[in-house]
Amino acid sequence: MLSTVIYILGIVAAIWCVLDIFKSNKLEPLYKVLLSIAVLAFSWVGFAVYYFLIRKKL
């Protein structure tokens, strides 16, 4: 039960990151696609890296 909730929260966080990536005007389209794939592939790790390292630079 708890693992399902954590899994769903990870998917929601990853989707939020992808939407935030595509809203940015500073990134090239190829970089947006590659970054989105990375965030979706590594759900929680990708979310953490994006939120704490990459988001501030955009």
C-alpha distance matrix in Angstrom:
0.0 3.8 5.5 5.3 6.6 8.9 10.0 10.9 12.7 14.5 15.7 16.9 18.6 20.3 21.5 22.9 24.7 26.2 27.5 29.0 30.6 32.3 33.6 35.5 39.2 40.0 38.3 39.8 38.0 37.6 36.0 33.6 32.5 32.2 30.3 27.9 27.3 26.7 24.2 22.2 22.5 21.4 18.7 18.1 21.4 23.3 22.1 23.2 26.5 27.2 26.5 28.4 31.1 31.9 31.3 34.0 36.5 36.2
3.8 0.0 3.8 5.4 5.2 6.3 8.6 10.0 10.6 12.3 14.4 15.4 16.5 18.4 20.1 21.1 22.6 24.5 25.9 27.0 28.6 30.6 31.8 33.5 37.2 37.8 36.2 38.0 36.5 36.0 34.2 31.9 31.1 30.6 28.4 26.2 25.9 24.9 22.2 20.8 21.1 19.5 16.7 15.5 18.7 20.8 19.4 20.1 23.6 24.5 23.5 25.1 28.0 29.1 28.5 31.0 33.7 33.6
5.5 3.8 0.0 3.8 5.4 5.1 6.0 8.6 9.8 10.4 12.4 14.2 15.2 16.4 18.4 19.9 21.0 22.6 24.4 25.6 26.8 28.8 30.4 31.9 35.6 36.0 34.1 35.7 34.1 33.4 31.6 29.5 28.4 27.7 25.8 23.7 22.9 22.0 19.6 17.9 17.9 16.3 13.9 13.1 16.2 18.3 17.5 18.4 21.6 22.6 22.2 23.9 26.4 27.3 27.1 29.8 32.2 32.1
5.3 5.4 3.8 0.0 3.8 5.5 5.0 6.2 8.6 9.8 10.6 12.4 14.2 15.3 16.6 18.4 20.0 21.2 22.7 24.3 25.7 27.3 28.9 30.8 34.4 35.2 33.3 34.7 32.8 32.3 30.9 28.5 27.2 27.0 25.2 22.7 22.1 21.7 19.2 17.0 17.5 16.7 13.8 13.9 17.3 18.7 17.7 19.3 22.4 22.8 22.5 24.7 27.2 27.6 27.0 30.0 32.3 31.8
6.6 5.2 5.4 3.8 0.0 3.8 5.4 5.2 6.1 8.6 10.0 10.6 12.2 14.2 15.4 16.4 18.4 20.0 21.2 22.5 24.3 26.0 27.1 29.1 32.7 33.6 32.1 33.9 32.2 32.1 30.4 27.8 27.0 27.0 24.8 22.3 22.3 21.8 18.8 17.1 18.3 17.0 13.7 13.1 16.8 18.1 16.3 17.8 21.2 21.4 20.5 22.7 25.5 26.0 25.1 27.8 30.4 29.9
8.9 6.3 5.1 5.5 3.8 0.0 3.8 5.5 5.1 6.1 8.7 9.9 10.4 12.2 14.3 15.2 16.4 18.4 20.0 20.9 22.4 24.6 25.8 27.3 31.0 31.5 29.9 31.7 30.3 30.0 28.0 25.7 25.1 24.6 22.2 20.2 20.1 19.1 16.1 14.9 15.8 14.0 10.8 9.6 13.2 14.9 13.3 14.4 17.8 18.4 17.6 19.6 22.3 23.1 22.5 25.2 27.7 27.5
10.0 8.6 6.0 5.0 5.4 3.8 0.0 3.8 5.5 5.1 6.4 8.8 9.9 10.6 12.5 14.3 15.4 16.7 18.6 20.0 21.1 22.9 24.7 26.3 29.9 30.5 28.5 29.9 28.2 27.7 26.1 23.7 22.6 22.3 20.3 17.9 17.4 16.9 14.2 12.3 13.0 11.9 8.9 9.1 12.7 13.8 12.8 14.7 17.6 18.0 17.9 20.2 22.5 22.8 22.4 25.5 27.6 27.1
10.9 10.0 8.6 6.2 5.2 5.5 3.8 0.0 3.8 5.3 5.1 6.2 8.6 9.9 10.6 12.3 14.3 15.4 16.6 18.4 20.0 21.4 22.8 24.9 28.4 29.5 27.8 29.3 27.4 27.3 25.9 23.1 22.2 22.5 20.5 17.6 17.7 17.7 14.7 12.7 14.3 13.8 10.3 10.9 14.6 14.9 13.3 15.7 18.6 18.3 17.9 20.7 23.0 22.9 22.0 25.1 27.3 26.4
12.7 10.6 9.8 8.6 6.1 5.1 5.5 3.8 0.0 3.8 5.4 5.1 6.1 8.5 9.9 10.4 12.3 14.3 15.4 16.4 18.3 20.2 21.2 23.0 26.7 27.5 26.2 28.1 26.6 26.8 24.9 22.2 21.8 22.0 19.4 17.0 17.7 17.2 13.8 12.6 14.6 13.4 9.6 9.1 12.9 13.3 10.9 12.9 16.2 15.8 14.8 17.5 20.2 20.3 19.1 22.1 24.5 23.8
14.5 12.3 10.4 9.8 8.6 6.1 5.1 5.3 3.8 0.0 3.8 5.5 5.1 6.1 8.6 9.8 10.6 12.4 14.3 15.3 16.4 18.6 20.1 21.5 25.1 25.6 23.9 25.6 24.2 23.9 22.0 19.6 19.1 18.8 16.3 14.1 14.4 13.6 10.4 9.3 11.0 9.6 5.8 5.7 9.5 9.8 8.1 10.4 13.3 13.2 13.0 15.6 17.8 17.9 17.4 20.5 22.6 22.0
15.7 14.4 12.4 10.6 10.0 8.7 6.4 5.1 5.4 3.8 0.0 3.8 5.4 5.1 6.1 8.5 9.9 10.6 12.3 14.2 15.2 16.7 18.5 20.4 23.9 24.8 22.9 24.2 22.3 22.2 20.8 18.1 17.1 17.4 15.4 12.5 12.8 13.0 9.9 7.9 10.2 10.2 6.7 8.4 11.7 10.9 9.6 12.8 15.0 14.2 14.5 17.6 19.4 18.7 18.0 21.5 23.2 22.1
16.9 15.4 14.2 12.4 10.6 9.9 8.8 6.2 5.1 5.5 3.8 0.0 3.8 5.5 5.2 6.1 8.7 9.9 10.6 12.3 14.2 15.6 16.7 18.8 22.4 23.7 22.3 24.0 22.3 22.8 21.3 18.2 17.9 18.7 16.3 13.4 14.6 15.0 11.5 10.2 13.2 12.9 9.3 10.2 13.5 12.4 10.0 13.1 15.6 14.1 13.6 17.0 19.1 18.3 16.8 20.1 22.2 20.8
18.6 16.5 15.2 14.2 12.2 10.4 9.9 8.6 6.1 5.1 5.4 3.8 0.0 3.8 5.5 5.1 6.3 8.7 10.0 10.5 12.3 14.5 15.5 17.0 20.7 21.5 20.2 22.3 21.1 21.5 19.4 16.6 16.8 17.2 14.2 12.0 13.6 13.2 9.4 9.4 12.3 11.2 7.8 7.8 10.6 9.5 6.6 9.4 12.0 10.5 9.9 13.2 15.4 14.8 13.5 16.7 18.9 17.9
20.3 18.4 16.4 15.3 14.2 12.2 10.6 9.9 8.5 6.1 5.1 5.5 3.8 0.0 3.8 5.4 5.1 6.3 8.7 9.8 10.5 12.6 14.4 15.8 19.3 19.9 18.0 19.7 18.2 18.2 16.4 13.6 13.4 13.6 11.0 8.5 9.9 9.7 6.1 5.7 9.0 8.7 5.7 7.4 9.6 7.5 5.9 9.6 11.1 9.5 10.2 13.6 14.9 13.8 13.2 16.8 18.2 17.1
21.5 20.1 18.4 16.6 15.4 14.3 12.5 10.6 9.9 8.6 6.1 5.2 5.5 3.8 0.0 3.8 5.4 5.0 6.2 8.5 9.8 10.8 12.5 14.6 18.0 19.4 17.7 19.1 17.2 17.9 16.6 13.3 13.0 14.2 12.1 8.8 10.7 11.8 8.6 7.5 11.3 11.9 9.2 11.2 13.4 11.0 9.3 13.0 14.3 11.9 12.5 16.2 17.4 15.7 14.4 18.0 19.3 17.5
22.9 21.1 19.9 18.4 16.4 15.2 14.3 12.3 10.4 9.8 8.5 6.1 5.1 5.4 3.8 0.0 3.8 5.5 5.2 6.2 8.6 10.1 10.7 12.8 16.4 17.8 16.8 18.9 17.6 18.8 17.0 13.6 14.4 15.7 12.9 10.4 13.0 13.5 10.1 10.3 14.0 13.8 11.1 11.9 14.0 11.6 9.0 12.1 13.6 10.8 10.4 14.2 15.7 14.0 12.0 15.4 17.1 15.2
24.7 22.6 21.0 20.0 18.4 16.4 15.4 14.3 12.3 10.6 9.9 8.7 6.3 5.1 5.4 3.8 0.0 3.8 5.4 5.0 6.1 8.7 9.9 10.9 14.6 15.3 14.0 16.2 15.3 16.1 13.8 10.8 12.0 12.7 9.5 7.7 10.7 10.7 7.4 8.8 12.2 11.9 9.9 10.7 11.8 8.9 6.7 9.8 10.4 7.3 7.8 11.5 12.4 10.5 9.0 12.7 14.0 12.4
26.2 24.5 22.6 21.2 20.0 18.4 16.7 15.4 14.3 12.4 10.6 9.9 8.7 6.3 5.0 5.5 3.8 0.0 3.8 5.4 5.0 6.3 8.7 10.2 13.5 14.6 12.7 14.1 12.5 13.3 11.8 8.4 8.9 10.5 8.1 5.3 8.5 9.7 7.3 7.9 11.5 12.3 10.9 12.8 13.7 10.4 9.4 12.8 12.8 9.7 11.1 14.7 14.9 12.3 11.3 15.0 15.6 13.4
27.5 25.9 24.4 22.7 21.2 20.0 18.6 16.6 15.4 14.3 12.3 10.6 10.0 8.7 6.2 5.2 5.4 3.8 0.0 3.8 5.4 5.3 6.3 9.0 12.2 14.2 13.1 14.8 13.2 15.0 13.8 10.1 11.2 13.4 11.3 8.8 12.1 13.5 11.0 11.4 15.1 15.9 14.1 15.7 16.9 13.7 12.1 15.2 15.5 12.1 12.6 16.3 16.8 14.1 12.1 15.5 16.2 13.4
29.0 27.0 25.6 24.3 22.5 20.9 20.0 18.4 16.4 15.3 14.2 12.3 10.5 9.8 8.5 6.2 5.0 5.4 3.8 0.0 3.8 5.5 5.2 6.7 10.4 11.8 11.4 13.9 13.3 15.2 13.3 10.0 12.1 13.8 11.1 9.7 13.4 13.9 11.4 12.9 16.3 16.5 14.8 15.7 16.4 13.2 11.3 13.7 13.7 10.0 10.1 13.5 13.9 11.1 8.7 11.8 12.7 10.0
30.6 28.6 26.8 25.7 24.3 22.4 21.1 20.0 18.3 16.4 15.2 14.2 12.3 10.5 9.8 8.6 6.1 5.0 5.4 3.8 0.0 3.8 5.5 5.5 8.8 9.6 8.2 10.5 10.0 11.5 9.5 6.2 8.8 10.4 7.8 7.1 10.9 11.6 9.9 11.9 14.9 15.3 14.5 15.8 15.8 12.3 11.4 13.8 12.8 9.2 10.6 13.7 13.0 9.7 8.4 11.8 11.6 8.8
32.3 30.6 28.8 27.3 26.0 24.6 22.9 21.4 20.2 18.6 16.7 15.6 14.5 12.6 10.8 10.1 8.7 6.3 5.3 5.5 3.8 0.0 3.8 5.4 7.8 9.8 8.4 9.8 8.4 10.8 10.0 6.4 8.5 11.3 9.8 8.5 12.0 13.7 12.4 13.5 16.6 17.8 17.0 18.8 19.1 15.4 14.6 17.4 16.5 12.9 14.3 17.4 16.8 13.3 11.9 15.0 14.5 11.2
33.6 31.8 30.4 28.9 27.1 25.8 24.7 22.8 21.2 20.1 18.5 16.7 15.5 14.4 12.5 10.7 9.9 8.7 6.3 5.2 5.5 3.8 0.0 3.8 6.4 9.2 9.4 11.5 11.0 13.9 12.8 9.6 12.2 14.8 12.9 11.9 15.5 16.8 15.2 16.5 19.8 20.5 19.3 20.5 21.0 17.5 16.1 18.5 17.8 14.1 14.5 17.6 17.2 13.8 11.6 14.0 13.9 10.2
35.5 33.5 31.9 30.8 29.1 27.3 26.3 24.9 23.0 21.5 20.4 18.8 17.0 15.8 14.6 12.8 10.9 10.2 9.0 6.7 5.5 5.4 3.8 0.0 3.8 5.6 6.4 9.3 10.0 12.8 11.1 8.7 12.1 14.0 12.0 12.2 15.9 16.5 15.3 17.4 20.3 20.7 20.0 20.9 20.7 17.3 16.2 18.0 16.7 13.0 13.7 16.2 15.1 11.6 9.7 11.6 10.7 7.0
39.2 37.2 35.6 34.4 32.7 31.0 29.9 28.4 26.7 25.1 23.9 22.4 20.7 19.3 18.0 16.4 14.6 13.5 12.2 10.4 8.8 7.8 6.4 3.8 0.0 3.8 5.7 7.9 9.3 12.5 11.4 9.9 13.3 15.4 14.1 14.6 18.0 19.0 18.3 20.3 23.0 23.6 23.3 24.4 23.9 20.4 19.6 21.3 19.7 16.1 17.1 19.2 17.6 14.0 12.6 13.9 12.2 8.6
40.0 37.8 36.0 35.2 33.6 31.5 30.5 29.5 27.5 25.6 24.8 23.7 21.5 19.9 19.4 17.8 15.3 14.6 14.2 11.8 9.6 9.8 9.2 5.6 3.8 0.0 3.8 6.8 9.6 12.0 10.1 9.7 13.4 14.6 13.2 14.8 18.0 18.2 18.0 20.5 22.7 23.1 23.2 24.0 23.0 19.6 19.2 20.4 18.2 15.0 16.3 17.7 15.6 12.0 11.4 12.2 9.7 6.7
38.3 36.2 34.1 33.3 32.1 29.9 28.5 27.8 26.2 23.9 22.9 22.3 20.2 18.0 17.7 16.8 14.0 12.7 13.1 11.4 8.2 8.4 9.4 6.4 5.7 3.8 0.0 3.8 6.4 8.3 6.3 6.3 9.9 10.9 10.0 11.8 14.6 15.1 15.3 17.7 19.7 20.4 20.9 22.1 20.9 17.4 17.6 19.1 16.7 13.7 15.7 17.4 15.0 11.3 11.5 13.2 10.6 8.0
39.8 38.0 35.7 34.7 33.9 31.7 29.9 29.3 28.1 25.6 24.2 24.0 22.3 19.7 19.1 18.9 16.2 14.1 14.8 13.9 10.5 9.8 11.5 9.3 7.9 6.8 3.8 0.0 3.8 5.6 5.3 6.3 8.9 10.2 10.6 12.3 14.5 15.5 16.5 18.4 20.1 21.3 22.2 23.9 22.7 19.0 19.8 21.6 19.0 16.3 18.8 20.5 18.0 14.3 15.0 16.8 14.2 11.8
38.0 36.5 34.1 32.8 32.2 30.3 28.2 27.4 26.6 24.2 22.3 22.3 21.1 18.2 17.2 17.6 15.3 12.5 13.2 13.3 10.0 8.4 11.0 10.0 9.3 9.6 6.4 3.8 0.0 3.8 5.4 5.0 6.3 8.7 9.9 10.5 12.4 14.3 15.3 16.5 18.3 20.1 20.9 23.1 22.3 18.5 19.4 21.7 19.6 16.7 19.4 21.6 19.5 15.9 16.3 18.8 16.6 14.0
37.6 36.0 33.4 32.3 32.1 30.0 27.7 27.3 26.8 23.9 22.2 22.8 21.5 18.2 17.9 18.8 16.1 13.3 15.0 15.2 11.5 10.8 13.9 12.8 12.5 12.0 8.3 5.6 3.8 0.0 3.8 5.4 5.2 6.2 8.5 9.8 10.8 12.4 14.3 15.5 16.5 18.5 19.8 22.3 21.1 17.4 19.0 21.2 18.7 16.5 19.6 21.6 19.3 15.9 17.1 19.7 17.4 15.5
36.0 34.2 31.6 30.9 30.4 28.0 26.1 25.9 24.9 22.0 20.8 21.3 19.4 16.4 16.6 17.0 13.8 11.8 13.8 13.3 9.5 10.0 12.8 11.1 11.4 10.1 6.3 5.3 5.4 3.8 0.0 3.8 5.5 5.1 5.9 8.4 9.9 10.5 12.1 14.1 15.2 16.5 17.8 19.8 18.3 14.7 16.2 18.0 15.3 13.1 16.3 18.0 15.5 12.2 13.7 16.2 14.0 12.4
33.6 31.9 29.5 28.5 27.8 25.7 23.7 23.1 22.2 19.6 18.1 18.2 16.6 13.6 13.3 13.6 10.8 8.4 10.1 10.0 6.2 6.4 9.6 8.7 9.9 9.7 6.3 6.3 5.0 5.4 3.8 0.0 3.8 5.6 5.2 6.0 8.6 9.9 10.5 12.2 14.1 15.5 16.1 18.2 17.4 13.6 14.4 16.8 14.8 12.0 14.8 17.1 15.4 11.9 12.4 15.4 13.9 11.6
32.5 31.1 28.4 27.2 27.0 25.1 22.6 22.2 21.8 19.1 17.1 17.9 16.8 13.4 13.0 14.4 12.0 8.9 11.2 12.1 8.8 8.5 12.2 12.1 13.3 13.4 9.9 8.9 6.3 5.2 5.5 3.8 0.0 3.8 5.5 5.1 6.2 8.6 10.0 10.6 12.1 14.3 15.2 18.0 17.3 13.7 15.0 17.8 16.0 13.7 16.7 19.3 17.7 14.5 15.4 18.6 17.3 15.3
32.2 30.6 27.7 27.0 27.0 24.6 22.3 22.5 22.0 18.8 17.4 18.7 17.2 13.6 14.2 15.7 12.7 10.5 13.4 13.8 10.4 11.3 14.8 14.0 15.4 14.6 10.9 10.2 8.7 6.2 5.1 5.6 3.8 0.0 3.8 5.4 5.2 6.2 8.7 10.0 10.5 12.4 14.1 16.6 15.3 11.8 14.0 16.3 14.1 12.5 16.0 18.0 16.1 13.4 15.1 18.2 16.7 15.5
30.3 28.4 25.8 25.2 24.8 22.2 20.3 20.5 19.4 16.3 15.4 16.3 14.2 11.0 12.1 12.9 9.5 8.1 11.3 11.1 7.8 9.8 12.9 12.0 14.1 13.2 10.0 10.6 9.9 8.5 5.9 5.2 5.5 3.8 0.0 3.8 5.5 5.1 6.2 8.6 9.9 10.7 11.9 13.9 12.6 8.9 10.7 12.9 10.7 8.7 12.2 14.3 12.6 9.9 11.5 14.8 13.7 12.7
27.9 26.2 23.7 22.7 22.3 20.2 17.9 17.6 17.0 14.1 12.5 13.4 12.0 8.5 8.8 10.4 7.7 5.3 8.8 9.7 7.1 8.5 11.9 12.2 14.6 14.8 11.8 12.3 10.5 9.8 8.4 6.0 5.1 5.4 3.8 0.0 3.8 5.4 5.1 6.2 8.5 10.1 10.4 13.0 12.7 9.0 10.1 13.2 12.0 9.8 12.7 15.5 14.7 12.1 12.7 16.3 16.0 14.3
27.3 25.9 22.9 22.1 22.3 20.1 17.4 17.7 17.7 14.4 12.8 14.6 13.6 9.9 10.7 13.0 10.7 8.5 12.1 13.4 10.9 12.0 15.5 15.9 18.0 18.0 14.6 14.5 12.4 10.8 9.9 8.6 6.2 5.2 5.5 3.8 0.0 3.8 5.5 5.2 5.9 8.6 9.8 13.0 12.6 9.4 11.5 14.5 13.3 12.0 15.2 17.6 16.7 14.6 15.8 19.4 18.9 17.7
26.7 24.9 22.0 21.7 21.8 19.1 16.9 17.7 17.2 13.6 13.0 15.0 13.2 9.7 11.8 13.5 10.7 9.7 13.5 13.9 11.6 13.7 16.8 16.5 19.0 18.2 15.1 15.5 14.3 12.4 10.5 9.9 8.6 6.2 5.1 5.4 3.8 0.0 3.8 5.5 5.1 6.1 8.3 10.8 9.5 6.4 9.3 11.7 10.1 9.7 13.1 15.0 14.0 12.5 14.3 17.6 17.3 16.8
24.2 22.2 19.6 19.2 18.8 16.1 14.2 14.7 13.8 10.4 9.9 11.5 9.4 6.1 8.6 10.1 7.4 7.3 11.0 11.4 9.9 12.4 15.2 15.3 18.3 18.0 15.3 16.5 15.3 14.3 12.1 10.5 10.0 8.7 6.2 5.1 5.5 3.8 0.0 3.8 5.5 5.4 5.7 8.0 7.7 4.2 6.0 9.1 8.5 7.5 10.3 12.8 12.7 11.3 12.3 15.9 16.3 15.7
22.2 20.8 17.9 17.0 17.1 14.9 12.3 12.7 12.6 9.3 7.9 10.2 9.4 5.7 7.5 10.3 8.8 7.9 11.4 12.9 11.9 13.5 16.5 17.4 20.3 20.5 17.7 18.4 16.5 15.5 14.1 12.2 10.6 10.0 8.6 6.2 5.2 5.5 3.8 0.0 3.8 5.6 5.2 8.8 9.6 7.0 8.4 11.8 11.9 11.0 13.4 16.2 16.4 15.0 15.6 19.3 19.8 18.8
22.5 21.1 17.9 17.5 18.3 15.8 13.0 14.3 14.6 11.0 10.2 13.2 12.3 9.0 11.3 14.0 12.2 11.5 15.1 16.3 14.9 16.6 19.8 20.3 23.0 22.7 19.7 20.1 18.3 16.5 15.2 14.1 12.1 10.5 9.9 8.5 5.9 5.1 5.5 3.8 0.0 3.8 5.8 9.2 9.1 7.5 10.1 12.7 12.5 12.6 15.3 17.5 17.4 16.5 17.8 21.3 21.6 21.0
21.4 19.5 16.3 16.7 17.0 14.0 11.9 13.8 13.4 9.6 10.2 12.9 11.2 8.7 11.9 13.8 11.9 12.3 15.9 16.5 15.3 17.8 20.5 20.7 23.6 23.1 20.4 21.3 20.1 18.5 16.5 15.5 14.3 12.4 10.7 10.1 8.6 6.1 5.4 5.6 3.8 0.0 3.8 6.1 5.4 4.9 7.7 9.6 9.8 10.8 13.1 14.8 15.1 14.9 16.4 19.6 20.3 20.3
18.7 16.7 13.9 13.8 13.7 10.8 8.9 10.3 9.6 5.8 6.7 9.3 7.8 5.7 9.2 11.1 9.9 10.9 14.1 14.8 14.5 17.0 19.3 20.0 23.3 23.2 20.9 22.2 20.9 19.8 17.8 16.1 15.2 14.1 11.9 10.4 9.8 8.3 5.7 5.2 5.8 3.8 0.0 3.8 5.7 5.3 6.0 8.7 10.1 10.5 11.9 14.2 15.3 15.1 15.7 19.0 20.3 20.1
18.1 15.5 13.1 13.9 13.1 9.6 9.1 10.9 9.1 5.7 8.4 10.2 7.8 7.4 11.2 11.9 10.7 12.8 15.7 15.7 15.8 18.8 20.5 20.9 24.4 24.0 22.1 23.9 23.1 22.3 19.8 18.2 18.0 16.6 13.9 13.0 13.0 10.8 8.0 8.8 9.2 6.1 3.8 0.0 3.8 5.4 5.0 6.1 8.6 9.8 10.4 12.0 13.8 14.5 15.0 17.9 19.7 19.9
21.4 18.7 16.2 17.3 16.8 13.2 12.7 14.6 12.9 9.5 11.7 13.5 10.6 9.6 13.4 14.0 11.8 13.7 16.9 16.4 15.8 19.1 21.0 20.7 23.9 23.0 20.9 22.7 22.3 21.1 18.3 17.4 17.3 15.3 12.6 12.7 12.6 9.5 7.7 9.6 9.1 5.4 5.7 3.8 0.0 3.8 5.4 5.1 6.2 8.5 9.9 10.6 11.6 12.7 14.1 16.7 18.0 18.8
23.3 20.8 18.3 18.7 18.1 14.9 13.8 14.9 13.3 9.8 10.9 12.4 9.5 7.5 11.0 11.6 8.9 10.4 13.7 13.2 12.3 15.4 17.5 17.3 20.4 19.6 17.4 19.0 18.5 17.4 14.7 13.6 13.7 11.8 8.9 9.0 9.4 6.4 4.2 7.0 7.5 4.9 5.3 5.4 3.8 0.0 3.8 5.5 5.2 6.0 8.4 10.1 10.4 10.3 11.7 14.8 15.7 16.0
22.1 19.4 17.5 17.7 16.3 13.3 12.8 13.3 10.9 8.1 9.6 10.0 6.6 5.9 9.3 9.0 6.7 9.4 12.1 11.3 11.4 14.6 16.1 16.2 19.6 19.2 17.6 19.8 19.4 19.0 16.2 14.4 15.0 14.0 10.7 10.1 11.5 9.3 6.0 8.4 10.1 7.7 6.0 5.0 5.4 3.8 0.0 3.8 5.6 5.2 5.9 8.4 9.9 10.0 10.1 13.2 14.9 15.0
23.2 20.1 18.4 19.3 17.8 14.4 14.7 15.7 12.9 10.4 12.8 13.1 9.4 9.6 13.0 12.1 9.8 12.8 15.2 13.7 13.8 17.4 18.5 18.0 21.3 20.4 19.1 21.6 21.7 21.2 18.0 16.8 17.8 16.3 12.9 13.2 14.5 11.7 9.1 11.8 12.7 9.6 8.7 6.1 5.1 5.5 3.8 0.0 3.8 5.5 5.2 5.9 8.0 9.4 10.0 12.3 14.3 15.3
26.5 23.6 21.6 22.4 21.2 17.8 17.6 18.6 16.2 13.3 15.0 15.6 12.0 11.1 14.3 13.6 10.4 12.8 15.5 13.7 12.8 16.5 17.8 16.7 19.7 18.2 16.7 19.0 19.6 18.7 15.3 14.8 16.0 14.1 10.7 12.0 13.3 10.1 8.5 11.9 12.5 9.8 10.1 8.6 6.2 5.2 5.6 3.8 0.0 3.8 5.6 5.5 5.5 6.8 8.7 10.9 12.0 13.3
27.2 24.5 22.6 22.8 21.4 18.4 18.0 18.3 15.8 13.2 14.2 14.1 10.5 9.5 11.9 10.8 7.3 9.7 12.1 10.0 9.2 12.9 14.1 13.0 16.1 15.0 13.7 16.3 16.7 16.5 13.1 12.0 13.7 12.5 8.7 9.8 12.0 9.7 7.5 11.0 12.6 10.8 10.5 9.8 8.5 6.0 5.2 5.5 3.8 0.0 3.8 5.8 5.6 4.8 5.7 8.8 9.9 10.4
26.5 23.5 22.2 22.5 20.5 17.6 17.9 17.9 14.8 13.0 14.5 13.6 9.9 10.2 12.5 10.4 7.8 11.1 12.6 10.1 10.6 14.3 14.5 13.7 17.1 16.3 15.7 18.8 19.4 19.6 16.3 14.8 16.7 16.0 12.2 12.7 15.2 13.1 10.3 13.4 15.3 13.1 11.9 10.4 9.9 8.4 5.9 5.2 5.6 3.8 0.0 3.8 5.9 6.3 5.3 7.7 10.1 10.7
28.4 25.1 23.9 24.7 22.7 19.6 20.2 20.7 17.5 15.6 17.6 17.0 13.2 13.6 16.2 14.2 11.5 14.7 16.3 13.5 13.7 17.4 17.6 16.2 19.2 17.7 17.4 20.5 21.6 21.6 18.0 17.1 19.3 18.0 14.3 15.5 17.6 15.0 12.8 16.2 17.5 14.8 14.2 12.0 10.6 10.1 8.4 5.9 5.5 5.8 3.8 0.0 3.8 6.4 6.6 7.2 9.7 11.6
31.1 28.0 26.4 27.2 25.5 22.3 22.5 23.0 20.2 17.8 19.4 19.1 15.4 14.9 17.4 15.7 12.4 14.9 16.8 13.9 13.0 16.8 17.2 15.1 17.6 15.6 15.0 18.0 19.5 19.3 15.5 15.4 17.7 16.1 12.6 14.7 16.7 14.0 12.7 16.4 17.4 15.1 15.3 13.8 11.6 10.4 9.9 8.0 5.5 5.6 5.9 3.8 0.0 3.8 6.0 6.4 7.4 9.8
31.9 29.1 27.3 27.6 26.0 23.1 22.8 22.9 20.3 17.9 18.7 18.3 14.8 13.8 15.7 14.0 10.5 12.3 14.1 11.1 9.7 13.3 13.8 11.6 14.0 12.0 11.3 14.3 15.9 15.9 12.2 11.9 14.5 13.4 9.9 12.1 14.6 12.5 11.3 15.0 16.5 14.9 15.1 14.5 12.7 10.3 10.0 9.4 6.8 4.8 6.3 6.4 3.8 0.0 3.8 5.6 5.4 6.8
31.3 28.5 27.1 27.0 25.1 22.5 22.4 22.0 19.1 17.4 18.0 16.8 13.5 13.2 14.4 12.0 9.0 11.3 12.1 8.7 8.4 11.9 11.6 9.7 12.6 11.4 11.5 15.0 16.3 17.1 13.7 12.4 15.4 15.1 11.5 12.7 15.8 14.3 12.3 15.6 17.8 16.4 15.7 15.0 14.1 11.7 10.1 10.0 8.7 5.7 5.3 6.6 6.0 3.8 0.0 3.8 5.4 5.4
34.0 31.0 29.8 30.0 27.8 25.2 25.5 25.1 22.1 20.5 21.5 20.1 16.7 16.8 18.0 15.4 12.7 15.0 15.5 11.8 11.8 15.0 14.0 11.6 13.9 12.2 13.2 16.8 18.8 19.7 16.2 15.4 18.6 18.2 14.8 16.3 19.4 17.6 15.9 19.3 21.3 19.6 19.0 17.9 16.7 14.8 13.2 12.3 10.9 8.8 7.7 7.2 6.4 5.6 3.8 0.0 3.8 5.6
36.5 33.7 32.2 32.3 30.4 27.7 27.6 27.3 24.5 22.6 23.2 22.2 18.9 18.2 19.3 17.1 14.0 15.6 16.2 12.7 11.6 14.5 13.9 10.7 12.2 9.7 10.6 14.2 16.6 17.4 14.0 13.9 17.3 16.7 13.7 16.0 18.9 17.3 16.3 19.8 21.6 20.3 20.3 19.7 18.0 15.7 14.9 14.3 12.0 9.9 10.1 9.7 7.4 5.4 5.4 3.8 0.0 3.8
36.2 33.6 32.1 31.8 29.9 27.5 27.1 26.4 23.8 22.0 22.1 20.8 17.9 17.1 17.5 15.2 12.4 13.4 13.4 10.0 8.8 11.2 10.2 7.0 8.6 6.7 8.0 11.8 14.0 15.5 12.4 11.6 15.3 15.5 12.7 14.3 17.7 16.8 15.7 18.8 21.0 20.3 20.1 19.9 18.8 16.0 15.0 15.3 13.3 10.4 10.7 11.6 9.8 6.8 5.4 5.6 3.8 0.0
